Amino acid sequence: MATEDDYTAQPFVPKRGGLPALRRAAAECRGCPLHRAATQTVFGAGKASARVMLVGEQPGDQEDRQGKPFVGPAGHLLDRALAEAGIDPADAYVTNAVKHFKFTRTEPRKRRIHKAPTLREMTACGPWLAAELERVEPELIVVLGATAGKALLGSSFRVTQVRGTVLEEEIHGRPERLVPTVHPSAVLRADDRDAAYRGLLSDLKVAARALA
């Protein structure tokens, strides 16, 4: 019997079925301890025929409550930037490297503060991302931020070094094309939000040209 102490989601991932089967199975995932504090699993959303897959870090507070990825402020900003770059958000598959919200709070009932997942937690959740890639078979992966990049490309990944470029790498045994950029939440936190948004938009335009 698989336990959370094994730190792998693999025993919970169904070998057959499409995205709906994966989503149902992920709701019962106990592959690491993060499931205990989170409200629910937040699985990917979008069409199996999507040409582009956007991979973020983990669900935030709103995503954890609603059970859907990128429905908070960062998600709204991402949708705006995608549309402006020429990528229809409705044609993208969006997901996260980690499917449960990891957080801390100073006192009970206080606001839940995002806490970055560890490499061990990202690795534990990796089988879900591998299964999503296998089902969707995107033409391009947009990597949103450092954590997603490390989950896909290894711990040496640095988003500042490769953002806005088209990479060709083997990911979970499949040749993939990737365009790294910052996570939209980093734009919201930036001192110069307009400049940060322009940088994100520029990177997404590279992704749009790669899909053309």
C-alpha positions in Angstrom: 0.0 0.0 0.0 1.4 3.4 -1.1 1.9 5.9 1.7 2.7 9.6 1.7 6.1 8.8 3.2 7.1 7.3 -0.1 7.1 10.7 -1.7 5.8 9.5 -5.1 2.4 9.9 -6.8 3.2 7.0 -9.1 1.0 4.4 -7.4 -2.0 6.7 -7.7 -1.6 7.5 -11.5 -3.9 5.4 -13.7 -2.2 3.7 -16.6 -5.3 4.1 -18.8 -7.9 6.7 -19.5 -7.7 10.3 -20.6 -7.6 13.6 -18.6 -10.9 13.0 -16.8 -9.6 9.7 -15.4 -6.4 11.4 -14.3 -8.3 14.2 -12.6 -10.5 11.7 -10.7 -7.5 9.7 -9.6 -5.5 12.8 -8.6 -8.3 13.8 -6.2 -7.4 10.8 -4.1 -3.6 11.3 -4.3 -1.7 10.8 -1.0 1.7 10.6 -2.6 3.3 13.2 -0.2 2.2 15.0 3.0 1.0 18.1 1.2 -2.5 16.7 0.8 -3.1 16.9 4.5 -3.4 20.7 4.9 -4.7 21.5 1.4 -8.4 21.8 0.8 -8.3 19.6 -2.3 -6.2 18.5 -5.3 -5.9 21.2 -8.0 -5.4 19.3 -11.2 -4.8 20.8 -14.7 -7.5 22.3 -16.8 -8.0 22.6 -20.5 -8.5 20.5 -23.7 -6.6 17.4 -24.4 -6.1 18.9 -27.9 -4.4 22.0 -26.6 -1.3 23.0 -28.6 0.4 24.7 -25.7 0.7 23.6 -22.0 1.4 26.2 -19.4 3.1 24.9 -16.2 3.2 26.9 -13.0 4.5 26.1 -9.5 1.6 25.1 -7.3 -2.0 26.3 -6.6 -2.5 29.5 -4.6 -5.1 30.3 -2.0 -7.9 30.9 -4.5 -7.0 27.9 -6.6 -7.0 25.7 -3.5 -10.5 26.9 -2.5 -12.0 26.6 -6.0 -10.2 23.5 -7.2 -9.1 25.0 -10.4 -5.6 26.3 -11.5 -4.9 30.0 -12.3 -8.2 31.4 -11.1 -6.6 34.0 -8.8 -5.1 37.4 -9.6 -2.0 35.8 -11.3 -4.3 33.7 -13.5 -6.2 36.8 -14.6 -3.0 38.6 -15.5 -1.8 35.5 -17.4 -4.9 35.3 -19.4 -4.6 39.0 -20.4 -0.9 38.5 -21.4 -1.7 35.4 -23.4 -4.4 37.1 -25.3 -2.2 40.1 -26.0 0.6 37.9 -27.2 -1.7 36.1 -29.6 -2.4 32.9 -27.7 -6.1 32.1 -27.0 -6.2 31.2 -23.3 -9.1 28.9 -24.1 -6.8 26.8 -26.4 -4.2 26.3 -23.6 -3.9 23.6 -21.1 -2.8 25.0 -17.7 -1.4 23.0 -14.8 1.1 23.2 -12.0 4.2 21.2 -11.1 2.7 20.5 -7.6 -1.0 19.8 -7.3 -1.6 20.8 -3.6 -1.3 24.2 -2.0 1.6 24.5 0.4 1.3 27.3 2.8 2.1 28.7 6.2 0.3 31.1 8.5 1.4 32.9 11.6 -1.8 32.3 13.6 -4.9 30.2 13.2 -7.6 31.8 11.0 -5.0 34.2 9.6 -4.3 34.5 5.9 -2.5 31.5 4.3 0.9 32.5 3.0 2.3 30.6 0.0 5.4 28.5 0.7 7.6 27.2 -2.1 7.5 23.4 -2.5 10.7 21.5 -2.0 12.5 19.5 -4.7 11.3 16.3 -3.0 7.7 17.5 -3.2 8.1 18.5 -6.8 9.6 15.1 -7.6 6.8 13.3 -5.8 4.2 15.1 -7.9 6.2 14.5 -11.2 4.2 11.5 -12.3 1.1 13.6 -12.6 2.8 16.1 -14.8 4.3 13.3 -16.9 0.8 11.8 -17.4 -0.6 15.2 -18.4 2.1 15.6 -21.0 1.5 12.1 -22.3 -2.3 12.8 -22.7 -2.1 16.3 -24.1 1.0 16.0 -26.2 1.5 19.8 -26.5 3.5 21.3 -29.3 5.0 23.7 -26.8 5.4 24.0 -23.0 5.5 27.5 -21.4 7.4 27.2 -18.2 6.1 29.8 -15.6 8.8 30.5 -13.1 11.8 28.9 -11.4 9.9 26.2 -9.5 8.2 24.9 -12.6 11.5 25.0 -14.5 13.3 23.0 -11.8 10.5 20.4 -11.8 10.8 20.0 -15.6 14.5 20.7 -16.2 16.4 20.0 -13.0 17.6 21.9 -10.0 20.2 23.9 -12.0 17.5 25.7 -13.9 17.6 29.5 -13.7 14.7 31.3 -15.3 16.7 34.6 -15.7 19.3 32.8 -17.9 16.9 31.3 -20.4 13.6 33.2 -20.3 12.2 34.1 -23.7 14.2 31.4 -25.6 13.0 28.2 -27.2 14.6 25.2 -25.6 14.5 21.6 -26.9 14.8 19.1 -24.1 13.8 15.5 -23.2 11.1 15.7 -20.5 9.8 12.5 -18.9 11.1 10.6 -21.9 9.6 12.8 -24.5 11.2 15.4 -26.8 9.7 18.7 -25.9 10.0 22.4 -26.9 9.8 24.8 -24.0 9.7 28.6 -23.6 10.6 29.7 -20.0 9.3 32.9 -18.5 8.5 34.4 -15.1 5.5 33.3 -13.1 2.7 35.9 -13.4 2.7 36.3 -9.6 6.2 37.7 -9.9 4.8 40.4 -12.1 2.2 41.3 -9.4 5.0 41.5 -6.8 7.4 43.5 -8.9 8.3 47.1 -7.9 7.9 48.2 -11.5 4.8 46.1 -12.5 4.5 47.6 -16.0 8.1 46.7 -16.9 7.6 43.2 -15.5 4.4 42.7 -17.5 6.2 43.9 -20.7 8.8 41.2 -20.0 6.3 38.5 -19.6 4.4 39.6 -22.7 7.7 39.6 -24.7 8.4 36.0 -23.6 4.8 34.9 -24.5 5.2 36.5 -27.9 8.2 34.2 -28.4 5.9 31.3 -27.5 3.3 32.5 -30.0 5.8 32.7 -32.8 7.0 29.2 -32.0 3.4 27.9 -32.4 2.9 29.8 -35.7 
